[in-house]
Amino acid sequence: MRTIPAATALLNAALLTTAVLTTSTPVPATAGGPADGTTRVVLRMPDCEGCTVQVVSALATDDPDEPRLWASLEKRVRDGKVAFPVPSTRTAGMQVLLDAPWEGHLGYRTTVVLRYAGQQPGEEMTVREARDRNRASSCFEGTSRDRVVLPVRTRPVQVQGVHERVRGTLAFAARAVPWLSPMDRAVDGVLGSQDLRVCR
């Protein structure tokens, strides 16, 4: 699995985001998208009130040392949802990271699973089924639509923390979405990130 240190990746992505937001060069519209080429990503997370969420994108390029990076600011889930304006060209390789109020000292950031191994796009997943899965992808295929709504199921669960068993979070898309590789190891359905995954 190709990864890059999270701190470096998010710093570079933040600088890149600033450049995109301040440039005077117009962004061409994509088919089905708005004039500014932005996709509004709405995450419905009714069981994660108060969670801090961030959307990031890391997509492989021809140069393995230079993936395309982008990161949003962090936002808090309020009234069961949170929304992000994402450049449509950055939705490929998009991933959702979260920190829940109940989590202990994990040593990683909880990562929303968009598809478990064996799932087809649109197939529903239950908490009980998710707990039996050990391979998962967090990488979104991408879209040119102006709005995407993603229902996300979250549950507090016991996981291995840095020093002991603590509360962590099982987080996954209620229905599998079109995805990119890699397909990584999940522990009882839980996926975490210490480094930023590079999608391809």
Secondary structure, 3 states (H helix, E strand, C coil): CCEEEHHHHHHHHHHHHHHHHHCCCCCCCCCCCCCCCEEEEEEECCCCCCCEEEEEEEECCCCCCCCEEEECCCEECECCEEEEEEEHHHCCCEEEEEECCCCCCCCCEEECECEECCCCCCCECCHHHHCCCCEEECEECCCCCCEEEEEEEEEEEEEECCCCEEEEEEEEECECCCEECCCEECECCECEECEEECEC
